[in-house]
Amino acid sequence: MNRRSLLAIALAIFPIVALAADPRRDAMLSDYAAEARRLDAGFTDFSPQRGETLFRTAWNGGDARTSSCTGCHTANPRQAGRNAKTGRPIEPVAVSANPRRFTDKVEVEKHFLRDCKSVLGRECTALEKGDYITFMAGQ
């Protein structure tokens, strides 16, 4: 690859990277990493691929109306969604479309508690939360 191509790629990626960085989100991820490490000494890092799998998979065990995150957030996390139960509009979950996402720990925990129970039928683990946020920070 030549220098011009590398520069074009870097310039195309930079705005996404700049949007993804937020000290509050980073602190949350750090807390989730510490918890994941406490529960599994083999934990190394969060995975956007696992986060995407969590987001897109249809799960059994939760509410049939929300068997996957895409049931409310759509298959494209950059688009606005709609609550499958109430019809209430939902702002995009992707950080590129909604830079405020995953910056308020109280709100994040409230949504994970409610939504993980609705989708998975249980609470999400620290690993799942970190993977999900890592995926959405790259979207």
Rosetta silent file (secondary structure, phi, psi, omega in degrees, C-alpha in Angstrom):
SEQUENCE: MNRRSLLAIALAIFPIVALAADPRRDAMLSDYAAEARRLDAGFTDFSPQRGETLFRTAWNGGDARTSSCTGCHTANPRQAGRNAKTGRPIEPVAVSANPRRFTDKVEVEKHFLRDCKSVLGRECTALEKGDYITFMAGQ
SCORE:     score description
SCORE:     0.000 S_00000001
   1 L     0.000  137.940 -178.737    0.000    0.000    0.000 S_00000001
   2 L   -86.963  171.263 -176.739    1.385    3.436   -0.846 S_00000001
   3 H   -62.112  -38.214 -178.696    1.602    6.478    1.453 S_00000001
   4 H   -64.287  -42.351  178.499   -1.346    8.217   -0.150 S_00000001
   5 H   -64.570  -42.925  178.650   -3.620    5.208    0.447 S_00000001
   6 H   -62.863  -40.471  178.558   -2.491    4.921    4.064 S_00000001
   7 H   -64.707  -42.227  179.370   -3.107    8.631    4.616 S_00000001
   8 H   -62.555  -41.340  178.264   -6.586    8.385    3.099 S_00000001
   9 H   -64.932  -45.406 -179.594   -7.428    5.442    5.366 S_00000001
  10 H   -60.988  -42.591  179.719   -6.084    7.255    8.441 S_00000001
  11 H   -67.945  -32.573  178.943   -8.106   10.373    7.651 S_00000001
  12 H   -71.851  -35.410 -177.773  -11.234    8.308    7.104 S_00000001
  13 H   -81.540  -33.011 -172.504  -10.827    6.479   10.416 S_00000001
  14 H   -51.310  -46.458 -179.269   -9.755    9.445   12.575 S_00000001
  15 H   -60.245  -36.352  179.017  -13.228   10.985   13.089 S_00000001
  16 H   -66.011  -45.029  179.162  -14.584    7.637   14.306 S_00000001
  17 H   -62.842  -42.182 -179.326  -11.690    7.208   16.734 S_00000001
  18 H   -63.110  -39.839  178.798  -12.106   10.778   17.980 S_00000001
  19 H   -69.174  -33.803 -175.388  -15.817   10.226   18.640 S_00000001
  20 H   -69.876  -26.759 -176.341  -15.208    6.931   20.404 S_00000001
  21 L   -79.678  126.446  174.382  -12.909    8.452   23.039 S_00000001
  22 L  -155.623  126.747 -175.946  -14.618    9.769   26.171 S_00000001
  23 H   -60.015  -32.450  178.674  -13.071    9.676   29.653 S_00000001
  24 H   -69.476  -41.070  177.941  -16.379    8.643   31.270 S_00000001
  25 H   -67.080  -41.919  178.685  -16.820    5.754   28.842 S_00000001
  26 H   -61.469  -40.174  179.106  -13.170    4.781   29.300 S_00000001
  27 H   -64.732  -40.819  177.341  -13.604    4.781   33.097 S_00000001
  28 H   -61.215  -46.079  179.343  -16.670    2.538   32.780 S_00000001
  29 H   -62.347  -36.978  177.421  -14.770    0.138   30.558 S_00000001
  30 H   -63.499  -42.503  177.138  -11.922    0.125   33.056 S_00000001
  31 H   -63.371  -44.186  178.339  -14.345   -0.788   35.854 S_00000001
  32 H   -64.082  -37.528  178.373  -15.883   -3.571   33.757 S_00000001
  33 H   -64.323  -42.428  179.070  -12.401   -4.854   32.900 S_00000001
  34 H   -61.839  -41.935  178.549  -11.431   -4.988   36.584 S_00000001
  35 H   -66.732  -43.570  178.738  -14.608   -6.951   37.341 S_00000001
  36 H   -61.437  -40.848  178.837  -14.065   -9.290   34.363 S_00000001
  37 H   -66.216  -38.083  178.811  -10.466   -9.874   35.505 S_00000001
  38 H   -63.112  -38.533 -178.324  -11.652  -10.564   39.058 S_00000001
  39 H   -83.423  -23.320 -178.271  -14.044  -13.236   37.775 S_00000001
  40 L  -145.687  105.514 -178.199  -11.657  -14.690   35.175 S_00000001
  41 L   -61.462  -18.867 -179.999   -7.886  -14.423   35.593 S_00000001
  42 L   -84.992   -2.543 -179.851   -7.553  -15.214   31.876 S_00000001
  43 L   -61.332  132.728  177.668   -9.392  -12.048   30.832 S_00000001
  44 L  -117.100  -44.292 -177.748   -7.221   -9.941   28.501 S_00000001
  45 L  -167.263  165.414  175.639   -9.443   -7.408   26.757 S_00000001
  46 L   -79.475  156.108 -175.648  -12.893   -6.672   25.468 S_00000001
  47 L  -124.015  119.219  175.087  -13.857   -7.834   21.996 S_00000001
  48 H   -63.558  -28.614  178.345  -15.929   -5.814   19.529 S_00000001
  49 H   -66.570  -43.940  176.765  -16.661   -9.114   17.746 S_00000001
  50 H   -65.383  -36.958  177.650  -18.194  -10.621   20.881 S_00000001
  51 H   -62.471  -41.157  178.049  -20.086   -7.363   21.389 S_00000001
  52 H   -65.696  -40.265  177.155  -21.492   -7.569   17.879 S_00000001
  53 H   -61.122  -44.462  177.590  -22.523  -11.187   18.467 S_00000001
  54 H   -58.586  -43.601 -178.376  -24.290  -10.163   21.670 S_00000001
  55 H   -65.331  -41.929 -170.949  -26.053   -7.360   19.772 S_00000001
  56 H   -93.914  -19.576 -175.017  -27.175   -9.427   16.761 S_00000001
  57 L   -71.810  139.527  170.926  -27.958  -12.867   18.219 S_00000001
  58 L   -87.004  119.094 -174.765  -31.551  -13.933   18.820 S_00000001
  59 L  -102.409  153.870  172.034  -31.534  -15.298   22.370 S_00000001
  60 L  -104.803  142.802  176.202  -33.917  -17.648   24.162 S_00000001
  61 L   122.235  -25.428  178.454  -34.853  -16.920   27.726 S_00000001
  62 L   -97.293 -158.059  178.185  -35.944  -13.299   27.631 S_00000001
  63 L   -73.198  130.936 -178.038  -39.099  -11.635   26.394 S_00000001
  64 H   -59.193  -27.050  179.100  -40.154  -13.003   22.986 S_00000001
  65 H   -73.675  -19.172 -177.533  -40.720   -9.429   21.734 S_00000001
  66 H  -131.273   57.267 -178.227  -37.069   -8.590   22.422 S_00000001
  67 L   -72.956  -13.407  173.973  -35.156  -11.761   21.606 S_00000001
  68 L  -145.469  162.248  178.108  -32.251   -9.649   20.345 S_00000001
  69 L   -61.264  -30.960 -178.657  -30.951   -6.118   20.810 S_00000001
  70 H   -68.209  -15.426  177.295  -31.876   -5.461   17.186 S_00000001
  71 H   -59.448  -31.183  177.871  -35.538   -5.918   18.134 S_00000001
  72 H  -111.066  -36.957 -172.480  -35.473   -2.350   19.462 S_00000001
  73 H   -92.075   -1.494 -175.237  -32.238   -0.871   18.119 S_00000001
  74 L    68.394  165.261 -179.865  -32.536   -2.133   14.493 S_00000001
  75 L   -68.763  -20.374  179.047  -29.821   -4.078   12.689 S_00000001
  76 L  -106.952  104.192 -176.100  -27.988   -0.791   12.083 S_00000001
  77 L   -65.604   -7.967  177.510  -26.952    0.673   15.462 S_00000001
  78 L   -83.852   -8.993 -179.674  -26.397    4.076   13.778 S_00000001
  79 L   -99.490  154.276  174.113  -30.135    4.392   13.163 S_00000001
  80 L   -66.895  150.149  178.570  -32.817    5.347   15.643 S_00000001
  81 E  -117.896 -167.518  179.812  -34.836    2.460   16.989 S_00000001
  82 E  -149.168  132.049  179.189  -38.185    1.929   18.637 S_00000001
  83 L   -59.896  124.327 -176.184  -38.993    0.101   21.867 S_00000001
  84 L   -67.295  -22.827 -178.086  -40.611   -3.191   20.839 S_00000001
  85 L   -92.071  -41.559 -173.193  -42.922   -3.153   23.875 S_00000001
  86 L  -106.886  -18.161 -176.174  -43.979    0.503   24.115 S_00000001
  87 L    81.976   -1.373 -179.410  -43.265    1.909   20.646 S_00000001
  88 L   -64.134  135.736  177.483  -41.226    4.740   22.226 S_00000001
  89 E   -64.707  147.418  178.771  -38.461    6.077   19.934 S_00000001
  90 E  -126.500  130.134  177.040  -34.879    5.212   20.928 S_00000001
  91 L   -63.710  155.773  178.405  -31.851    7.277   19.937 S_00000001
  92 L   -53.104  145.272 -178.898  -29.133    5.441   17.990 S_00000001
  93 L   -91.690  -17.926  179.191  -27.004    3.187   20.178 S_00000001
  94 L   -71.771  137.064 -178.876  -23.808    3.641   18.104 S_00000001
  95 L   -63.761  -33.967 -179.533  -21.372    6.160   19.553 S_00000001
  96 L   -64.282  -31.402 -179.650  -20.701    7.699   16.119 S_00000001
  97 L   -93.256  -18.090 -176.786  -24.376    8.625   15.802 S_00000001
  98 L  -147.344   80.399 -174.689  -24.877    9.436   19.482 S_00000001
  99 L   -59.387  -16.196  177.960  -21.627   10.493   21.222 S_00000001
 100 L   -77.931  -12.762 -177.994  -23.403   10.716   24.599 S_00000001
 101 L   -58.640  139.001  174.521  -23.968    6.948   24.602 S_00000001
 102 L    60.307   40.279  177.446  -22.280    5.065   27.428 S_00000001
 103 L  -118.742  -13.579  179.296  -21.104    8.170   29.300 S_00000001
 104 L  -114.029  105.456 -173.052  -23.475    8.166   32.302 S_00000001
 105 H   -58.191  -40.091 -179.912  -22.784    5.100   34.463 S_00000001
 106 H   -61.701  -46.146  178.576  -26.123    5.254   36.293 S_00000001
 107 H   -64.969  -43.382 -179.655  -28.047    5.333   32.996 S_00000001
 108 H   -60.158  -47.742 -179.811  -25.867    2.645   31.435 S_00000001
 109 H   -63.535  -39.839  178.419  -26.359    0.315   34.397 S_00000001
 110 H   -60.221  -45.840 -178.572  -30.118    0.969   34.436 S_00000001
 111 H   -70.363  -41.509  177.100  -30.414    0.084   30.748 S_00000001
 112 H   -60.921  -43.877 -178.346  -28.152   -2.967   30.967 S_00000001
 113 H   -59.874  -50.832 -178.412  -30.113   -4.301   33.951 S_00000001
 114 H   -68.251  -48.938 -171.750  -33.486   -3.887   32.243 S_00000001
 115 H   -73.921  -35.991  177.829  -32.458   -4.757   28.698 S_00000001
 116 H   -64.963  -40.205  177.087  -30.266   -7.770   29.477 S_00000001
 117 H   -64.280  -38.653 -179.615  -33.116   -9.314   31.467 S_00000001
 118 H   -69.300  -41.352 -176.708  -35.489   -8.582   28.596 S_00000001
 119 H   -86.405  -49.533 -174.251  -33.202   -9.951   25.874 S_00000001
 120 H   -93.665  -21.098 -175.001  -31.161  -12.644   27.627 S_00000001
 121 L    84.057   13.847 -179.422  -33.443  -13.477   30.518 S_00000001
 122 L  -161.587  171.823  175.307  -30.647  -12.606   32.970 S_00000001
 123 L   -74.675  150.483  174.905  -28.275   -9.825   33.908 S_00000001
 124 L   -77.883  149.989  174.737  -25.285   -9.188   31.637 S_00000001
 125 L   -82.199  166.482  175.375  -21.808   -9.939   32.902 S_00000001
 126 H   -59.586  -38.261  178.454  -19.066   -7.314   33.093 S_00000001
 127 H   -62.242  -45.809  179.900  -17.455   -9.020   30.092 S_00000001
 128 H   -63.952  -42.716  178.684  -20.655   -8.740   28.043 S_00000001
 129 H   -61.434  -46.136 -179.686  -21.151   -5.092   29.006 S_00000001
 130 H   -64.950  -40.797  178.057  -17.560   -4.226   28.064 S_00000001
 131 H   -62.918  -43.957 -178.504  -17.767   -6.145   24.787 S_00000001
 132 H   -63.143  -47.880  179.862  -21.053   -4.437   23.884 S_00000001
 133 H   -64.236  -39.194  178.959  -19.770   -0.939   24.646 S_00000001
 134 H   -62.102  -42.340  176.737  -16.529   -1.679   22.775 S_00000001
 135 H   -62.265  -48.639 -177.210  -18.534   -2.741   19.716 S_00000001
 136 H   -67.877  -29.582  177.509  -20.786    0.314   19.882 S_00000001
 137 H   -67.711  -23.380  178.294  -17.839    2.692   20.387 S_00000001
 138 L   -93.145   -0.195 -177.733  -16.524    1.474   17.026 S_00000001
 139 L   -97.072    0.000    0.000  -19.844    1.960   15.234 S_00000001
